[in-house]
Amino acid sequence: MREVARTGLRRRARAHPRREPGPLARAVARVLVRAADGATRLVTDLLGTGPTAGREHISEADLRDLVAANTVLDPDERRIIDEVLVAGASLIREVMMPRTEVVFLPAQLTIAEAGRLVRAETHTRYPVTDGTHDDVVGFVHLRDVLLRPDVDPCVTVGELAREVKRLPGSKRVLAALTEMRREGHHLAVVVDEYGGTAGIVTLEDLIEELVGEIHDEYDATPEPVHAGLPAVVDGRLNLADFAERTGVALPAGPYETVGGFVMAALGRLPVTGDEVPVPAEPADVGAPDQAEPPAGWLLRVLTLDGRRVAQLAVAARGTEQRREQRTQQRREYDAQPISTGGPEQAGEAVAGQHRRVAVGPTRRVGRGEPREVSTSAPAGRSRPAGPS
């Protein structure tokens, strides 16, 4: 045992000490490792067995199918996920309040004058302008105007204006929502491509794109989501909401609202009573039938708010034409003269349309025969009674 132990000690003593690699050896090893790593990646990519080969790109349609097939999510959660996917492609200019609907306060107004204006409105934040609506210098809150008794009534609105955020109209809804929440802004001015004010957008507008409409006690009575046809809609509805409410898909173009579509189709400023036909999609139209009116829909301008379309009536073109035909037929029939053939004359309604059945003149016969024999007149207008 002692001899074996001595032999092991001798061998350890004879072993050479480990040397540390120099800088040249480290550089060469680094180059060799990188070259080997690059060659390995090249070979695996050529063979189709790279580290990302098992990771598949899922399209939006596939993701929607996965959400629809998931049994864990309830209907509300599925709807929210669907709205998030839709909002990912929406722009804030599609959900903003246009400048024609915004209540601006001039910076030169005093608190007393601004208080009389905001009492007649239902908003809580008002952009402050210095000159034109394109020069927004900030905004004031309702509490700054009405709930600050310590403020001198002669102080102007511009002196109390807070900093306002500005966003381009081409910014995505989700990105704008994230940025406004991170910076603590509730209102932002939407700037168009020319640098002017296109409108304003609030956190509520952006959140409504994700969870649906939010109504309070100051909002008007909400319209049904699926109104069907015929229907009366607001001209400010954007194309997506219009399609959801009526089932009519309008073609895309240089407009954001259904009122803008009507104006673009007319090529001029609309007037009350203007009608714009909307053809049906080729896939929705079957074989042509000469007996039926052409398929499609009809938009009719009902009211205007200045130069803007305020209300529109939407109806199917076939239904509208059939209704007009029935009305015209009823008017023509009512205008026809009615004969006085006696008390036997009667009228009846058939399938919703009025049709008169006239009884012809009667003649008297002798005994053993019926007392009166009536001769039927042709359908339509009655003949005058003749001699017996």
C-alpha positions in Angstrom: 0.0 0.0 0.0 2.8 2.4 0.9 4.5 1.7 -2.4 1.3 2.4 -4.4 0.8 5.7 -2.5 4.4 6.7 -3.2 4.0 5.9 -6.9 0.9 8.2 -7.1 2.7 11.0 -5.4 5.6 10.8 -7.8 3.2 10.9 -10.8 1.5 14.0 -9.4 4.8 15.7 -8.8 6.0 14.9 -12.3 2.8 16.5 -13.9 3.5 19.8 -15.6 1.6 22.8 -14.2 -1.3 24.2 -16.4 -0.4 27.2 -18.4 -2.8 30.1 -19.1 -3.4 30.9 -22.8 -2.0 34.0 -24.1 -3.8 36.8 -25.9 -2.9 35.4 -29.4 -4.3 32.0 -28.5 -7.5 33.6 -27.2 -7.9 35.6 -30.4 -7.4 32.5 -32.6 -9.8 30.4 -30.5 -12.4 33.2 -30.7 -12.2 33.3 -34.5 -12.4 29.5 -34.7 -15.5 29.4 -32.5 -17.3 32.0 -34.5 -16.4 30.4 -37.8 -17.7 27.0 -36.5 -20.9 28.6 -35.2 -21.6 30.3 -38.5 -20.9 27.2 -40.5 -23.3 25.2 -38.3 -26.1 27.8 -38.7 -25.5 27.8 -42.5 -25.7 24.0 -42.8 -28.8 23.8 -40.5 -30.6 26.5 -42.5 -29.9 24.7 -45.8 -31.2 21.5 -44.4 -34.3 23.2 -42.9 -33.6 22.2 -39.3 -32.7 25.6 -37.9 -33.6 26.6 -34.3 -36.6 28.6 -35.6 -37.9 25.8 -37.9 -40.6 24.8 -35.5 -41.9 28.3 -34.9 -44.7 29.0 -37.3 -46.0 32.5 -38.1 -49.7 32.7 -37.2 -51.8 35.1 -39.4 -54.6 37.2 -38.0 -57.2 34.8 -39.5 -55.6 31.8 -37.8 -55.5 33.7 -34.5 -59.2 34.5 -34.8 -60.0 30.8 -35.5 -58.0 29.8 -32.4 -60.0 32.3 -30.3 -63.3 31.1 -31.8 -62.4 27.5 -31.1 -61.3 28.1 -27.5 -63.8 26.9 -25.0 -62.3 28.6 -22.0 -63.0 32.2 -23.1 -66.5 33.5 -22.6 -68.3 35.6 -25.3 -67.3 38.9 -23.7 -63.6 38.0 -23.7 -63.8 36.8 -27.3 -65.5 40.0 -28.3 -62.8 42.1 -26.6 -60.0 40.1 -28.3 -61.7 40.6 -31.6 -62.0 44.4 -30.9 -58.3 44.5 -30.0 -57.4 42.9 -33.3 -59.6 45.3 -35.2 -58.2 48.3 -33.2 -54.7 47.3 -34.2 -55.4 48.4 -37.7 -57.6 51.4 -36.9 -56.3 55.0 -37.0 -57.2 57.7 -34.5 -58.6 59.9 -37.2 -61.3 57.3 -37.6 -62.4 57.5 -33.9 -61.7 61.2 -33.2 -64.2 64.0 -32.7 -63.9 66.2 -35.8 -63.1 69.9 -35.3 -66.6 71.0 -36.4 -68.0 69.2 -33.3 -65.4 70.5 -30.8 -66.1 73.3 -28.5 -63.1 75.6 -28.4 -62.5 78.4 -25.9 -60.5 81.5 -26.9 -57.5 82.3 -24.7 -58.7 85.9 -24.2 -62.0 84.8 -22.5 -62.3 85.6 -18.8 -63.3 82.9 -16.3 -66.7 84.5 -15.9 -67.4 84.5 -19.7 -66.1 81.0 -20.1 -68.3 79.8 -17.2 -71.4 80.9 -19.0 -70.3 79.0 -22.1 -69.4 75.7 -20.4 -72.6 75.6 -18.4 -74.5 75.0 -21.6 -72.2 72.1 -22.7 -71.8 68.6 -21.4 -68.0 68.2 -21.7 -65.3 68.3 -19.0 -62.3 69.4 -21.0 -62.1 72.2 -23.6 -59.2 73.1 -25.9 -57.9 76.6 -25.7 -57.0 78.5 -28.9 -55.0 81.5 -29.6 -56.5 83.0 -32.7 -57.7 80.2 -35.0 -58.6 76.6 -34.3 -55.3 75.5 -35.7 -53.4 77.3 -32.9 -54.4 75.2 -29.8 -52.3 76.3 -26.9 -53.7 74.0 -24.2 -56.9 72.9 -22.6 -58.9 73.8 -19.4 -60.9 71.5 -17.2 -64.4 72.2 -16.0 -63.1 72.5 -12.5 -60.7 75.3 -13.5 -63.6 77.4 -14.8 -66.4 76.7 -12.3 -65.0 75.2 -9.2 -62.2 77.6 -8.4 -63.7 80.3 -6.2 -60.3 81.6 -5.3 -59.5 82.6 -8.9 -60.1 86.2 -9.9 -63.1 86.3 -12.4 -61.0 88.6 -14.6 -58.3 85.9 -15.1 -58.3 84.7 -18.7 -58.6 81.1 -19.9 -55.2 81.2 -21.5 -53.6 81.8 -18.1 -55.1 78.6 -16.7 -54.5 76.5 -19.8 -52.8 73.2 -19.2 -50.4 71.5 -21.6 -52.1 69.5 -24.3 -50.8 66.5 -26.2 -50.7 66.3 -30.0 -50.9 63.2 -32.0 -50.8 62.7 -35.8 -54.0 61.4 -37.4 -52.2 58.4 -38.9 -51.3 57.0 -35.5 -52.7 53.6 -34.6 -55.3 53.4 -31.8 -53.4 50.9 -29.6 -50.2 52.8 -29.9 -52.0 56.1 -29.0 -53.8 54.5 -26.1 -50.5 53.1 -24.7 -48.7 56.5 -25.1 -51.5 58.5 -23.5 -51.8 56.2 -20.5 -48.0 56.2 -20.0 -47.8 60.0 -20.1 -51.0 60.6 -18.1 -52.9 62.5 -20.8 -56.7 62.2 -21.1 -57.1 64.4 -24.2 -55.0 64.9 -27.3 -55.3 67.2 -30.3 -55.2 65.3 -33.6 -53.1 67.0 -36.2 -53.6 66.4 -39.9 -50.8 66.1 -42.5 -50.9 69.8 -43.1 -50.2 70.7 -39.5 -53.8 71.9 -38.8 -56.2 70.7 -36.2 -58.3 67.8 -37.4 -60.1 67.1 -34.1 -59.6 65.8 -30.7 -59.4 62.3 -29.2 -59.9 61.2 -25.6 -59.0 58.1 -23.7 -62.7 57.2 -23.6 -62.8 57.3 -27.5 -59.8 54.9 -27.6 -61.1 52.5 -25.0 -64.5 52.4 -26.7 -62.7 50.9 -29.7 -61.7 47.9 -27.5 -64.7 47.3 -25.1 -67.6 49.0 -27.0 -69.6 52.1 -26.5 -69.6 53.7 -23.1 -72.8 55.8 -22.4 -73.4 58.1 -19.5 -76.4 60.2 -18.4 -75.6 63.0 -20.8 -75.3 60.9 -23.9 -78.3 60.5 -26.3 -80.3 57.3 -26.4 -78.0 54.7 -28.0 -79.2 53.3 -31.3 -79.5 49.6 -31.7 -76.4 47.9 -32.9 -78.2 45.7 -35.5 -81.0 48.0 -36.7 -81.6 46.2 -40.0 -83.2 47.8 -43.0 -84.8 50.2 -43.6 -83.0 52.4 -41.0 -82.2 56.0 -40.3 -78.6 56.6 -39.3 -76.3 59.5 -38.4 -74.2 60.9 -41.2 -71.1 60.9 -38.9 -71.1 57.1 -38.6 -67.8 55.7 -39.8 -67.8 53.0 -42.4 -67.2 50.1 -40.0 -70.0 51.1 -37.6 -72.4 51.8 -40.6 -71.7 48.3 -41.9 -72.2 46.7 -38.5 -75.5 48.6 -37.9 -77.1 48.2 -41.4 -75.3 45.3 -43.0 -74.3 47.5 -46.0 -70.6 47.6 -46.8 -69.6 50.8 -48.5 -66.6 50.9 -50.8 -63.4 52.5 -49.3 -62.3 55.9 -50.6 -61.1 59.4 -49.5 -63.7 59.6 -46.7 -64.2 58.2 -43.2 -68.0 58.6 -42.7 -71.1 57.6 -44.5 -71.8 61.3 -45.0 -68.5 61.6 -46.7 -69.3 58.7 -49.0 -72.6 60.5 -50.1 -70.7 63.7 -50.8 -68.0 61.9 -52.8 -70.7 60.0 -54.8 -72.6 63.2 -55.6 -69.5 65.2 -56.5 -71.0 68.3 -54.8 -72.5 69.5 -51.5 -75.6 67.4 -50.7 -79.1 68.8 -50.3 -82.1 67.3 -48.6 -83.7 64.6 -50.8 -80.5 63.5 -52.6 -80.3 59.8 -53.3 -77.2 57.7 -53.8 -77.6 54.1 -55.0 -75.2 51.5 -53.6 -74.8 48.4 -55.8 -74.6 45.0 -54.2 -71.4 43.0 -54.3 -71.1 40.7 -57.3 -71.0 37.7 -54.9 -74.3 38.7 -53.3 -76.2 39.1 -56.6 -77.7 36.0 -58.2 -79.0 35.4 -61.6 -80.6 38.5 -63.1 -84.3 38.5 -63.0 -86.1 41.0 -65.2 -89.2 40.9 -63.1 -87.4 42.0 -59.9 -85.9 45.5 -59.5 -82.1 45.7 -59.5 -80.4 44.6 -56.3 -78.6 47.0 -54.0 -79.4 49.7 -51.5 -80.4 53.4 -51.6 -79.1 56.2 -49.4 -81.4 59.2 -49.1 -80.4 62.5 -47.4 -83.0 63.4 -44.8 -81.6 66.4 -42.9 -78.5 68.6 -43.0 -76.5 70.3 -40.3 -75.0 73.2 -42.1 -73.1 71.7 -45.0 -72.8 68.3 -43.3 -75.2 65.3 -43.7 -77.0 64.9 -40.4 -79.3 62.0 -41.1 -79.6 59.4 -43.8 -82.3 56.8 -44.7 -81.0 53.4 -45.8 -83.3 50.9 -47.6 -83.0 48.1 -50.1 -83.5 49.4 -53.6 -86.0 46.6 -54.4 -88.0 47.2 -51.3 -88.1 50.9 -51.9 -89.2 50.6 -55.5 -91.9 48.1 -54.7 -93.2 50.4 -52.0 -93.3 53.3 -54.5 -95.0 51.1 -57.1 -97.7 50.1 -54.7 -98.2 53.7 -53.6 -98.5 54.9 -57.2 -101.0 52.1 -58.0 -103.1 53.0 -55.0 -103.1 56.6 -56.0 -104.1 55.8 -59.6 -106.9 53.5 -58.4 -108.3 56.0 -56.0 -108.4 58.6 -58.7 -110.7 56.4 -60.9 -114.4 57.4 -60.9 -116.7 55.1 -58.9 -120.1 54.0 -60.5 -123.3 54.1 -58.5 -124.8 50.8 -59.4 -127.0 50.4 -56.4 -126.7 49.0 -52.9 -125.3 45.7 -54.2 -122.0 47.3 -55.1 -119.2 46.1 -52.6 -115.5 46.4 -52.2 -113.0 44.0 -50.8 -109.2 44.0 -50.0 -107.1 41.4 -51.5 -103.4 40.8 -50.4 -103.1 44.4 -49.1 -104.3 46.0 -52.3 -107.8 47.4 -52.7 -110.0 45.9 -55.5 -113.6 46.8 -56.2 -116.0 44.1 -57.3 -118.9 45.8 -59.1 -122.3 44.2 -59.4 -124.0 44.7 -62.7 -127.6 45.9 -63.4 -130.5 43.6 -62.3 -133.7 42.7 -64.2 -137.0 41.5 -62.8 -138.6 38.2 -64.1 -141.9 36.4 -63.7 -143.1 33.9 -61.1 -141.3 30.7 -60.7 -138.0 32.4 -61.4 -135.6 34.1 -59.1 -136.7 37.6 -58.3 -133.4 39.2 -59.3 -130.7 38.1 -61.6 -127.4 39.9 -61.5 -125.0 40.0 -64.4 -121.4 40.3 -63.4 -119.4 43.2 -64.8 -115.8 42.8 -65.9 -113.1 43.4 -63.2 -112.0 47.0 -62.9 -114.3 50.0 -63.5 -118.1 49.4 -63.3 -120.5 50.1 -66.1 -123.4 52.4 -65.6 -126.7 50.7 -64.9 -128.9 50.2 -68.0 -132.6 49.8 -68.4 -134.2 46.5 -67.1 
